[in-house]
Amino acid sequence: MAEAAPVDAAPTEPQARHTIYCGVCTLPPEYCEFGGTAKKCREWLEKKYPDMYEKLYSEEAINASLSTLSVDARKRAEKDSAKKEAKAAAAEARDAERKAEAMVYIKRVERNKRKYVTAVSGLEAHGHDLKKVAKDWGKKFATGSSVTKTASGTDEIVVQGDNSDDIFDLVVDTMGVPEDNVECIEDKKKKSAG
């Protein structure tokens, strides 16, 4: 008679590791310092995984990693980290300035006699994914909505129907765009003489 394998034996296959990825730069937290958003990554890690933050960025961990470097390498590391932080702060300031200046244009365009489409351009400058926004608006207004290229090469969201007032309210209230940066334009189709 053949013997049965023991039930409590450990599995022979290696188990998969659970890896945590940063919510800001999508790298593992150990490599966030090599991305351009190290400060934001640290804040995210401290909020979401405080134990891993302590392991990576506590005074003891930093001193232990610096103690293995030579004096010249320490100076270079400090200089590089200061340069990266300054670069990240400058990029953040540039993005904030660009967002403050960026305009969102909501254009109501007449297609046929009483048919309208609403075209929205300039949302990408405020950090919104146009395809996702178009899909959400299509569901919200129960109409067709898509992202199209304009003649100038920029992307715009085209929503069927006259939804310019509702879209204005959505952009200002829920998307965080200042009211001064949103402009409504009414565009009438030219009638052909004939």
N, C-alpha and C positions, 0 to 999 in steps of 0.2 A: 504494500500500500504506500502511495506517495504522501510525503509530509506537506502540509499546507504552510505557506509563508506566514511568518508572524504578523499579526494585525497592527501592532504598535511600532512597526519599523519606520524609520524616517524616510521621506521620499528621496528617491535617487536623483531626481531632476533638480538643477539649481533653481532657487526661487528668484523671481524678478525683484530688482531693487526699486524702491520708491524714491524718485528724484524730485526735488522741489525746484521749480523754475521761478525766476523773478517775475512779478506782475508788471514791471515797468519795462525792462529791457529783454525779457524772455531768456536770459542766460541763467545758469545755475548761480546762486548767490556768491559762491566762491570766486566767480569770474566777473561780477558786476563792476569791479574797479576798472576793468579794461574797456567798458562801454563808455559812452559819453554822458550817462545820467547817473553817476555814482551816488550823488547826494540824494536824489529821489529814490534810488534803489535802497539805500540805507534806511530811509524813513519808512518805506514799504515793508522791509524786512523786520524792522523794529516793531511795527504795528502788527504784522501777521504772524511772525515766528520769533518771539522775543528770546527763546532759548538758543536758536541758531544765531541770532544777532549777537548775543553775549559770547558765543563760541568764536565768532569771527571778528568782532569789533570791540571787544572789551580791552581794557588797558593791558591786562596780562597777555592777551593774544597778540596785540600789536607790539608790545615790548619783546615778546618771545620771537616774533618773526623778524624784528629789527636787530635783535642781538646776534643773529646768525650772519648779518651783513657786515662788510668792512666799513670803516669810517667814510671812505669816499662813496661807497654804494649807498650808505644811509643819507648822505648829503644829496646825492642824485635822486634818491627815492623821495625825499622831502620836497625837493625842487620840482620834480615831476608831478607829485600830487598837488602841490600848490598851483602849478601851471594848469593841470586838468580841472581843478575846481574853478579857477578864474575863467577858463574857457567855457565851462558848463554854465557859469553864472552869466557870462556875456551872451551865450546862445539863448538862455532863458529870457534875458532882458530883450533880445532881438525879437523873439517869438511874441512876447507880451506887446511890444511896440507894433509889430506887424498885425497882431489881432486887433489892437486899438484903432489902427488905421484902415483895416480891411472893410469894404462895404459889401453889403448883401443887397442884390437887386431883385425885386419881385415884380415881374412883368406880366401883365394880363394882355394876351394877344387874341384878337378876334380871328377865328378861322373862317367860318361861314356865317351867314346872317346873324344868328343868335348863339352860335357855338364859340366857346372860348377855351383857351388853354392857359395855364399859369406856368411861367418859366422862372425858375429861381437860380441865380448864379452868385458865386462868391462865398458859399458856405464852407468850401474846403479850406479856406484860409483860417477859419475858426476851429479847425481840428475835427470836422465831422466827416464820416465816411458817406459819400454821396449815394452809393448803391443801397446802403442800409437805410438811410433817410428816405430815399425814394420808395423803398419797399414799405416802410412804416407809414408814409403818407398815403400810399395806394390803399393800404388796409384802412387807415383812419377815415379817408374821404370816400371809400368804396368806389374808386375810379382807377383808371390806368395811370401809371406813373413810371417814368423811366429816366435814365441818365443819358443825355445826348451830347454830342460835340457841337459847338457853335462854329460859325464861319471863321472866327478868330482863333480857334483851336482850344478854347477852354471848355470845361464841362459845365453843364447846367442840368437841373432837374426839371422835367416837363410833366405837369400834372394836368389831366383832362378836367375841364370845367373851370368855372370862375371861383377859385378858392383863395384869392389873393388876401382877403381880410383875415381868414382863418389861418393862413400860412404866416401872415405877419404876426399874429398873436402867438403862434407856436414858436416862431423863431425868437421873438423877444422874451417870452415867458419861460419856455422850457429849454431852449438851446443856449441861453446865456449870451446872446448877442445884444449889445447896447442898442437902444431904440434909435439913437442918433446915427447908427451905422446901417440902418435898414431903410431902403428907399423903394417906394411903390411907383411903378411906371405903367401907364395905360398905353398900349400900342394898338392902333387901329389899322386894319388891312386897307390898303389903297384900292379904291374902286377903279376898275378899268373903264376908260372912256370908249364908248362904242355904240 
